[in-house]
Amino acid sequence: MPLTEAQLLSQVQIVRNAAAVFCTDTITLRRKLPDVVIDGESVPQYANAVSLVCRVINRSGESRMSVASQYRLPKQNYYDTTFRIQLLYSTDISVGDRLEYTDSNKTYLLEVTFVPIQHTMMGAFIVGAEEII
């Protein structure tokens, strides 16, 4: 006899509680707001900082990107370290948001580069973020 959707949904909170046990780190989130144009220049805006529990899974690698059509810019996107961060299901986060993470007296400024599609059966989810230089 297969499980019904109601039976599965009744177990989701157990899974979410179990996922929260692993979130032992703290990170600061600043949500991306619409840019403001000042004297013809687009200036990024961010909301006030919000503290979140999370789990920083790994830091590694290097990711650099330049756009060929804008070759004259000295740097387009320039990341040193790639992060994977587990967040609780209820966390509202989007690509372009900024994160600050402090580890061993070093503070990393990160930009969220990947947020997975979420569904009702998830306990937690993992975002991709890259250090901003």
N, C-alpha and C positions, 0 to 999 in steps of 0.2 A: 504494500500500500504506500504510494508516494506521499510525501509531505505536502501539505497545502501551503499556500502563500501566507495564510494567517499563522500557521504553526512556525513557519520560518521567521516571520516578522516578530513573533513573540520572543525569539532567541537573539535578535539583533542587539538589544540593549546589553545582554550578557557579553556579546562580542565587543561592543564599544567600551564597556567597563574594563574588559581584559586588555584591550589595546591601550587604554589610558595608563595602565601600570608602567608601560615602557617610556612614557613621556616624562623624563626626569630632568630635561634641560629647559631653560627659559630663553625666549627670543623676543625681540621687540619688533612689532609690525607697524609700518606707516603705509597706509593705503594711498595708491596713486589717485590724484584728483585731476580734473581737466587742466591743461596748461593755461597759463595767463600770458598774454602778449604785452610786453613792455618795450616801448620804442621799436616796434617791429621785430622783436626777438621773442621767441616762444620760450617761456620759463616753466619748467616742471614744478608742480605743486603736490604736496603730500599732506595727508591728514595728521592729526596728533598721534603720538605714539601709543600703542596698546601692547601690553605684555601678554605673551602666550606661553603655554607649556608646549613642549615639543620633544622630539628626539632627533638629535643631529646624528645621522647615520654614517656618513663618510665625507671626507674632504679629499679631493685629489685632482690631478690633471691640470690642464691649461686649455683655454679656449679663446682664440682670437679670431676676429672676423673683420673684414673690410669689404666695402661695397665698391665694385669695380666702377660704377658710374660716378662715384664720388671720390676718385683716387687722390684728389688734392688735400683732403682732410688728413691731418696727421694720425688720428685714430678714430675709428668708427665705434666699434665695441671692443673692449679690451678687458678680458677677465683673466685672473690668475688661478683661481681655485674654484672647482665645481663642488657644490654641496647637495646632499639629498637630505630632506628634512621631513620627518613624520609628524603630521598634525592630527588633532582630533577631528572627527567627522563634522562637527558643528562649526568649524573654523571657516570664516569668510575670507578668502584670499584670491587674488587675481594676478595674472602675468603683468609685470611692471611694478608691482608693489615692492617696497624696500623693507629689508630686514636688517637688524643689527644683532650680532651674536658675539658674546665675549667668552673667550676660552684662554685660560692661563695668562690673564692680564693683557691679552691682545683682543681688540675689537675688530670684527669683520663687518664691513658694509656690503650687503648682498642685494641683488636684484632677482626677483622671482622670474624664472624663464620658462617654467612648465608647471601647469596645474592639471591633473587628470580629470576626466569626466567623473562625476560622482553619481552614485545610485543608492537607493534606500537600504541595501543589504551591507553596505560598507561599515567597518568598524573604525577605520582611520584611513588616511591617504598620505601619499608621499609627493612632495613638490620638489622641483629642481630649482636651484638658485646658484648664482655665480657671483663671485667676489668682484666688486667694482674697484678699479684702481684709479 
